[in-house]
Amino acid sequence: MLFLALLIPPLLMCSVLGLAHYEERMLGPARTTPPPAPAARHLHAVPEPVPEHGAPAGPKHVLRHGKHRRHAA
């Protein structure tokens, strides 16, 4: 019983202080400046690959190798 009497108050105090710090961080001072604009995206068109003579074309015949192969669910 003495163990609980000595353990519970510090744990409660730490949890209250932790929640107060979290609240201050979440509800901190409002920004007076707008957030920075996102960086410009550099997108480039990629031409479709030209299938070799006699090779099957289309996404159904694409073979996936390596770690990121798709598996049946």
C-alpha positions in Angstrom: 0.0 0.0 0.0 2.9 2.3 0.8 4.4 1.5 -2.6 1.2 2.8 -4.3 1.0 5.8 -2.1 4.5 6.8 -3.2 4.1 5.8 -6.8 0.8 7.2 -7.9 1.2 11.0 -7.1 4.4 11.4 -9.1 2.9 9.5 -12.1 -0.2 11.7 -12.0 2.0 14.8 -11.8 4.1 13.7 -14.7 1.0 13.0 -16.8 -0.6 16.4 -16.0 2.6 18.2 -16.9 3.0 16.2 -20.1 -0.6 17.0 -21.1 0.0 20.7 -20.3 3.1 20.8 -22.4 1.3 19.0 -25.3 -1.6 21.5 -25.1 0.8 24.5 -25.1 2.5 23.0 -28.2 -0.8 22.3 -30.0 -2.5 25.6 -29.1 0.7 27.7 -29.3 0.8 31.3 -30.6 -1.0 31.8 -33.9 1.2 32.3 -37.0 1.3 35.9 -38.2 3.0 34.9 -41.5 1.4 32.6 -44.0 2.9 29.1 -44.3 5.6 28.8 -47.0 4.4 28.0 -50.5 5.1 24.4 -51.6 8.0 23.8 -53.8 7.3 23.7 -57.6 6.9 20.2 -58.9 9.1 19.2 -61.8 7.0 16.8 -63.8 8.1 15.5 -67.1 6.1 13.5 -69.7 7.6 10.0 -70.3 6.9 8.5 -73.7 5.4 5.1 -73.9 7.9 2.3 -74.5 7.9 0.9 -78.0 7.3 -2.9 -77.9 9.9 -5.0 -79.6 8.8 -7.0 -82.6 7.0 -10.1 -81.4 6.9 -9.0 -77.7 3.5 -9.0 -76.0 2.3 -5.4 -75.4 0.1 -4.1 -72.7 0.1 -4.0 -68.9 -1.2 -7.6 -68.6 2.1 -9.0 -69.8 4.4 -6.9 -67.7 6.6 -9.0 -65.5 7.4 -7.7 -62.1 10.7 -8.7 -60.5 12.1 -8.1 -57.1 10.8 -7.1 -53.7 7.7 -5.1 -54.8 5.8 -7.8 -56.8 2.1 -7.9 -56.5 0.6 -11.0 -55.0 -3.0 -12.3 -55.2 -5.1 -11.3 -52.2 
